[in-house]
Structure formats: structure tokens, C-alpha cells
Amino acid sequence: MALAIHGVAAASGLFGPPQSISKATEGLHTGIGYWYHEDNYKTGADYVIRQNQLYSEVGYGSKNYWDIYARVGISDLNVSSAFSSTSAATITFKNDFEENMNYFGTVGAKGFYPFGKTFGIGAFIQGTYYFRDFTDTVSGTQNGAPFTLELRMKDLWDVNFGIGFQATVPYGIRMYLGPYVYYSEASVSPSTNVTGLELASGEMTIKNKTWLGGFAGIEVPLAKGFRLNVEGRYSERLSAGVAVTYSY
């Protein structure tokens, strides 16, 4: 389901088809979704971030040309090798940073221009902010002396902008793909500095490694206003998700 354009995977849930998911005139829509996210972030070293996100959505669209929406959800966070030591004198009892639950909010808007009944093009912008800090604690020894530190990831946010190309095939099925650009960052702050642990060497900013990616998806009508949306994104990492929406 993914268009292979070098870049990053993004958080925030599905982008969805360029065309509004509201009814043909105008109206409200709601939905629930799941998104599995992988991304590469960097400081001096590279780190793989993984998330599982569950969210609910409410939006409003008009005449299939534009749509605005907001989401609230919960997410975990795993940072691979965040506590890996680069010094033989420093030993940690685990390698990965793990936080089980945080709350986030997402807002987005999209516009669509049809070229007849089959093809169309659209653009969107979408941003997400996490309302509280991600935290995890690690213990270990340095030069034989025990230590315990808390690592805090603060103010994680992202913003995405993309262009989508859509084809509507029989039975009202919408297929879409396109490129997007993306930026994300967070502040990392350890409770104490530990030599040999890069993310615990002092307060710093961690950012996404690259900025260009591609996405593709399909949206299928179900029954009585419900629609099923499946989407994937690919860059250095693959992300994918599914959502069910209802148009009033």
C-alpha cells in the first residue's frame, strides 16, 4: 500500500483520501482509527521510534471540495537502543526506552479538485501535539557504582503537508497516493547526566532524520454511511493503519 519515496514515516493517524468523506452536499463525520508508526530520529546517532496509536475523529466537509477535522487519541512510544552504552565503563540493565500511554491531539484540513467523476487532486495539512511528557527509568552501573536515571521526552510534535492523487472506481471505491513533507521534534532531558549514554548526556533536541515520504491508500464504502479506510506510508520505515468513518 505504500509509494516508495525516500523520506520518513509520520505519526498522527491516516491522511485519508483527498476528497471529503462527508456526504455530497455537506455535513459532519466521525470515526475511529488505529495507526502503527515507525520513524527514524537523530541526534548524533540514529534511533528508531515505534508507536501504536488509537484515536477518535470528528470533522466537517462541504460539497466534496474541503474538509476540516480534529482527533484525540492515546499512544505508546518505544525508542530502540535509547539506553545502549557506548562506554565499557557504563552498563545498563535495558536498552530500549518504553512509555505505555500518552495523550495527543491532531488537527487537519484538506481541499480537493475533481477532474470529472473519476480523477481528482487534493492537498492537506495535518499536525499533532502530545499533551504530556513521555518518561522511562533505567538503572545500571558506571565504573562499578550503581545509578538510576529518568529520561524525559518533552513537547513531541509533528506537522505534515502533502498532495494526493485520487481515482474513484466502481462501487464508490477511492484509491489514492502521493508525496508529503514532514517535520517532527522533541526535547530530551535526563534527570542526571551519564557518560556513555548519548541521550542521557544532557538536554538536547531529537528530530526526524529525513523529510520526504510517500503514501497510498484505499477507501471502501460499507453500509449506511460507513466507510473503511486502509493506508500505508513508506520511507526508511513502513507505517500503516486502518480507520472506520461514518458520515451523517
N, C-alpha and C positions, 0 to 999 in steps of 0.2 A: 504493500500500500504506500510505499514511500518513493519520492523522487530524489534520486541520488545527486544532490548538490552539496558540495563541501561546506560545512559550517557547524552549527551547534543544534542540539535539540532544545526545545523550550518547555517551560512549565506552563501553568495557567489553565490547563484543560484544552479541549478541542478548539480549533479555529472555526470549524464548520464550513458549510458551503457559502460561496459569496452571496447568493440570493437569500433574502429574508426568509425565515422559517414561519413567519406569521401568515395568516390567510391572505388571499389575493387582494383584498381591499386594505384592511389594516386591523391591528389587534394585538392582544397580549399573548405571550407564550411562556411556558415554564418547562423545566427539565431537570434531570439528574444525570450525573456523569461520573465516569472513572477514568483516570489518566495515569499511565505509568511513564515516568520521566527519567531519562538519563542525560547527563551533560558533563562536559569536561571544563573544569575551572582551573585557574592557575594563580600561583604567587611566584615563587622561584621554581617550584616543582608543579607538576600536574596532578590533579585529583579528580576522580570520578564521583559525581554526585548522583544518587538514585533517590526517587521519591514515588510513593503511591498516594494518589490524591482522590478524594471523594468530594463532590460538590453538588450544590443545587443552584439553579439559574432561573432568573426571571428577565424577560425582555419585552420590547415593543417594536413592531415594524410597521411599515406603511407601503402598500401598493407594490410590494416585491422590490423596491428600489433602495430602501435603507432599513437599518436595524440597530438598536442600541440594547445593551444587556449588562447585567450585573450578576456576580456569583459570590457565594460564600462556601467555604469548604474546610476540610481538615487534611493534613498531610504529615507523613513521617519524613525523615531525612537520614540518609546514610552517606558518609564521606569515606571512601575507601582509603586506607593507609594514612589517615589523618594523624594517627599516633605512632606511626612507624619511626624508629630511631635511625638516625644517620651516624650515630656515635657508639662505639663499642662500650663506652663507659655508662651509657644510658640504656636501660632495659625497661620496656613497658609490658604490662600484662594483657594488653589487647591492642589491635592495630586500627580498627575502624571506629569512627565517630557515629553514634546512633542516637536519634531522638524519635520517640514514637508518635508524638502528636503535636501539631501546631495549627493555628487558625489563619486562613488567608482570605483576602477579598480580591476580586477581579472585576474590572470594568472594560467594556469594549464597544466598538461601533464599526459598522460596515456599510458600504454602498455598492450598488450593483447596476450595471447597464446591460440590458438584453440586446442581442443581435437576432431578432426573430424569436421563435418559440423554442429553439434547440440550444443555441450557444449564447454565452454572455461572459462578461468580465467584471470583476469587482476588486475592491481594496478594503483593507481592515486595519485597525489599530487596537491593541489589547495590552493591558498592563495589570500586574499583580503585586500585592504587598503582603508580607507576613506580619501579623499583628503583635507577635511576641518573639522572644529570642529562642533559638534552638540551643540546648545545652547538653553536655555529656561530661562525665568524670572518668579519669584514667589514673591508675596507680602504677608505680614502678620503683626502680632504684636508680640512683645516679652515684657512681663511684662507691657503691655498696650502701649508700644512705637511702632510706625509703622516702618517697614523695607521693603526694596526691594533688592533682590539679583539676580545675573545672575549665573546660573550653566553651566559650560562648560565641555563637554566630548571630550577629545582630543586623536588623534592618535589611533582610533579604528581599530584593525586589527584581522585577524584570519588566521590560517593555518590548513589544513585537509589532512590526509593520510588514504587511505582505500584500501580494497581488494574486488573485485566484482566477483561473480559467475554468468555466463550468459548461458541461453538456448535460442536457436533460433528455433521457432516453425513454422508451416506452414504459408505461405503468408509473410515470412520475418519478422515476429514479434519477437522482442527481449525482453526477460524477465530477470531481474537481481536483485540480492540482495547481501548484505554483511555487514561486520562491518567496522567502521572507528574510528580513533582517531582524536582529535581536541583540539586546544588551541586558546583562544581569550582573549584580554585585551584592556583596555583603561584607560587613566588618567582622573580623575575627579577633577575639580578646581572651587571652588566658588569665586565670587567676594568679598565676605565678609563671615566671619565665624559666624554661628548662632547656639547657643546652643539648642539642641533638634532636630536638623535636621542632621542625620548621614552623608549624602552625602554632607552637607554644613559645616562640622566641620573642614575642612582643605583639602589640596590637598592629593589625595590618588589614588591607582590603583584598578580598579574593574576588576575581572576575571571571566571566565566561571566556574561554580560550579563543574562540573564533566567533564570527558574527553573521554568517550567511548560511541559510539552510533551505530545504525544500519540503513540501508537504503534499499529501494526496489523500483523498477520502471518497466515501460513497454514502449517500443518504437515501434510505428506502422508506416509502410510506407504509404504515401498518394499517390500523383501523381506527376510525372515528377520531381523526385529528392527531394521532400519534405517529411519530417518525423515529426511525433508528438511524443513528449516525456512527460510522466507524472511520477512524482516521489514523494515519501514521506519519511520522516525520523522520527524516534521516539526515545525518551529517557524519560526524565521527562516531555518534551513538544513535541508536534507534529508540524512539519513543512512540507510544501508541495508546489509543483509548477508545472508549465507546460511550455514547450518550443516547438517552431516550427523551424526546421532547413532545410537548402537547401544545397545539395551537387552539386558542379559544375563538 
